[in-house]
């Protein structure tokens, strides 16, 4: 199992990258974990091979002090594409997210 995370960020700015798989081909199944001391919104982004645009994105509201866990089945990305988690707006507090792949 691989884990991708930027670690616990304190007072992260808008658009902070919380986790990024780097260039991948097939991620397989896995989980996304997000925890925060403040309410925030995290965007799951499936990026193109050039890392210049999203092929897909979805925003998840995160409640304060309530861990968010999402399991996903096989996830295909473009050759050299990536998956990342981005903070939608600045937060005053701590936020951490991880992408775990099987």
NUDRENBA-355238 format. One line per field, with one value per residue: residue number from 0; residue in one letter; y, z, x of N, C-alpha, C in turn. Coordinates in steps of 0.001 Angstrom, whole numbers. Example, Ala and Ser with C-alpha at 12.3 -4.5 7.8 and 13.67 -1.06 7.14 Angstrom:
<recs>
nr (0 1)
rest (a s)
nc2 (-5690 -2250)
nc3 (7800 7080)
nc1 (13190 12850)
cac2 (-4500 -1060)
cac3 (7800 7140)
cac1 (12300 13670)
cc2 (-3300 30)
cc3 (7800 7870)
cc1 (13200 12900)
</recs>
This chain:
<recs>
nr (0 1 2 3 4 5 6 7 8 9 10 11 12 13 14 15 16 17 18 19 20 21 22 23 24 25 26 27 28 29 30 31 32 33 34 35 36 37 38 39 40 41 42 43 44 45 46 47 48 49 50 51 52 53 54 55 56 57 58 59 60 61 62 63 64 65 66 67 68 69 70 71 72 73 74 75 76 77 78 79 80 81 82 83 84 85 86 87 88 89 90 91 92 93 94 95 96 97 98 99 100 101)
rest (x x x x x x x x x x x x x x x x x x x x x x x x x x x x x x x x x x x x x x x x x x x x x x x x x x x x x x x x x x x x x x x x x x x x x x x x x x x x x x x x x x x x x x x x x x x x x x x x x x x x x x)
nc2 (-1174 2173 5495 8817 12073 15484 15901 17184 20305 23597 26326 26450 27855 28976 26663 24967 22067 19072 16362 14317 12044 11978 11194 8596 5425 3339 3322 1499 175 1992 4325 7492 9745 12355 14831 17453 20381 22370 23316 22684 22566 20069 19275 16642 15802 14582 14537 15592 14198 16174 17621 19963 20485 19524 16312 15423 16416 16695 18075 17890 18452 18995 18270 19879 18330 15721 12937 12148 9548 7880 5218 3854 2162 498 2962 4591 6521 8881 7960 8792 10525 11937 11855 14138 15929 18919 21888 23837 26499 28935 27964 28328 26717 23227 20961 17805 15411 12265 10035 6738 3853 564)
nc3 (0 -870 353 -4 909 2061 4627 7922 7671 8825 9084 6206 2887 379 -2203 -1532 -1948 -706 -929 -3345 -5940 -7791 -11053 -12571 -13771 -13536 -10709 -9139 -6416 -3410 -646 631 3042 5168 7561 9852 11879 11567 9800 6325 2741 467 -2616 -4843 -7428 -10656 -12673 -15890 -18145 -18604 -16343 -16323 -16360 -15090 -15536 -14269 -11425 -7978 -5233 -1706 1309 4474 7815 10935 13104 12524 11097 7617 5456 2453 365 -2700 -5856 -8470 -10051 -12926 -14500 -16914 -18906 -17178 -15734 -12760 -9361 -7089 -3981 -3136 -1236 -1027 -128 1898 5213 8729 10928 11400 8722 7199 4667 2986 345 -166 -1681 -2909)
nc1 (851 564 1075 94 703 752 1198 325 -1083 -825 -2933 -3443 -3185 -5562 -6229 -4151 -2184 -3040 -2566 -930 -603 1417 2796 976 -357 -2385 -4282 -5638 -7601 -8505 -8261 -9386 -8459 -9393 -8855 -9601 -9270 -11032 -14042 -14077 -13510 -12653 -11184 -11303 -9237 -8813 -6209 -4833 -2294 -358 -558 -1990 -4669 -7923 -9319 -11458 -13335 -14343 -16038 -15764 -17398 -15968 -16339 -15566 -13246 -14106 -13319 -13054 -13652 -13203 -13771 -12659 -13230 -11324 -9397 -8817 -6319 -5110 -2246 600 -973 -2531 -3781 -5090 -5571 -7023 -7190 -10046 -10556 -8847 -7863 -8175 -6566 -5788 -5258 -5305 -4708 -4853 -4033 -4506 -3342 -4010)
cac2 (0 3446 6626 10113 13145 16617 15981 18100 21695 24568 27538 26358 28830 28474 25844 24155 20657 18265 15054 14196 10734 12029 10529 7217 4848 2733 3399 422 634 2639 5160 8885 10160 13789 15282 18882 20977 23362 22935 23121 21805 19471 18914 15507 16142 13618 15463 15055 13825 17381 18241 21344 20620 18396 15483 15225 16902 16615 18747 17234 19264 18294 18845 20016 17247 14537 12360 11780 8412 7483 4096 3874 978 793 4299 4755 7870 8897 7651 9913 11371 11902 12196 14978 16548 20346 22648 24776 27859 28999 27483 28702 25494 22177 20084 16766 14474 11201 9112 5442 2949 -855)
cac3 (0 -927 936 -540 1751 2333 6075 8575 7326 9740 8405 4776 1958 -645 -3261 -1050 -2334 514 -1301 -4799 -6227 -8812 -12305 -12398 -14887 -12944 -9265 -8432 -5397 -2283 260 862 4422 5422 8899 9993 13119 11162 8619 5088 1561 -230 -3990 -5450 -8830 -11543 -13551 -17167 -18158 -18540 -15049 -16637 -16264 -14495 -16341 -13403 -10052 -7106 -3968 -521 2529 5602 9100 11913 14067 12124 9974 6397 4798 1222 -349 -4124 -6615 -9421 -10624 -14019 -14877 -18177 -18754 -16503 -15025 -11311 -8509 -5983 -3111 -3032 -330 -1855 392 3035 6482 9938 11723 10792 7754 6649 3772 2435 -665 54 -2790 -2639)
cac1 (0 1285 363 508 197 1637 1278 -611 -789 -1409 -3405 -3107 -3756 -6489 -5632 -3031 -2251 -2995 -2010 -737 -4 2451 2409 537 -1083 -3585 -4134 -6301 -8545 -7847 -9043 -9017 -8696 -9240 -9244 -9379 -9761 -12038 -14814 -13425 -13929 -11521 -11518 -10624 -8977 -8169 -5487 -4349 -881 476 -856 -2390 -6127 -8632 -10203 -12626 -13149 -15518 -15771 -16305 -17375 -15353 -16746 -14483 -13013 -14870 -12585 -13783 -12993 -13877 -13157 -12990 -12810 -10247 -9456 -7866 -5931 -4377 -827 1276 -1926 -2386 -4908 -4642 -6561 -6714 -8047 -10802 -10397 -7927 -8418 -7452 -6565 -4985 -5913 -4434 -5385 -4017 -4542 -3881 -3646 -3713)
cc2 (1237 4536 7912 11201 14269 16777 16941 19537 22618 25858 27522 27391 28165 27739 25072 22707 19824 16896 14976 12872 10826 11269 9054 6706 4323 2737 2209 977 1279 3438 6575 9196 11662 14059 16740 19364 22042 22824 23482 22309 21348 19007 17734 15836 15000 14467 14788 14808 15035 18094 19707 21571 19377 17645 15308 15879 16777 17234 18033 18199 18411 19004 18925 18805 15991 13920 11915 10659 7990 6329 4177 2596 1374 2159 4407 6226 7780 8507 8914 10897 11227 12189 13094 15498 17975 21002 23740 26230 27810 28532 27970 27540 24483 21307 19051 15841 13456 10460 7812 4500 1531 -1366)
cc3 (0 -305 399 327 1850 3838 6635 8277 8297 8990 6901 3930 1030 -1709 -2829 -1477 -1080 273 -2815 -5073 -7137 -10034 -12071 -13708 -14412 -11443 -8526 -7409 -4248 -1449 280 2302 4505 6858 9042 11333 12843 9976 7375 3925 823 -1606 -4430 -6927 -9536 -12642 -14850 -17095 -18057 -17190 -15232 -16504 -15603 -15561 -15597 -12066 -9292 -5764 -2821 660 3683 6889 10035 12836 13782 10907 8834 5742 3608 606 -1804 -4804 -7556 -10061 -11703 -14227 -16202 -17905 -18233 -15857 -13526 -10634 -7408 -5199 -2864 -2075 -1131 -1428 1586 4307 7633 10900 11035 9886 7288 5786 3264 1351 -436 -1064 -2421 -3618)
cc1 (896 423 970 -117 1220 1814 235 -184 -1517 -1709 -3071 -3856 -4758 -5681 -4389 -3247 -2024 -2383 -1959 -33 1212 1976 2125 -59 -2422 -3375 -4722 -7268 -7781 -8819 -8510 -9394 -8496 -9664 -8837 -9909 -10811 -12830 -14112 -14007 -12673 -11994 -10656 -10471 -8255 -7532 -5032 -2841 48 339 -1266 -3897 -6709 -9412 -11524 -12318 -14465 -15146 -16481 -16264 -16824 -15764 -15537 -14445 -13837 -14178 -13509 -12995 -13842 -13106 -13578 -12504 -11674 -10449 -8383 -7573 -5187 -2924 -142 309 -1730 -3707 -4350 -5839 -6120 -7690 -8739 -10615 -9455 -8631 -7548 -7585 -5659 -5828 -4884 -5273 -4374 -4769 -3781 -4287 -3234 -2672)
</recs>
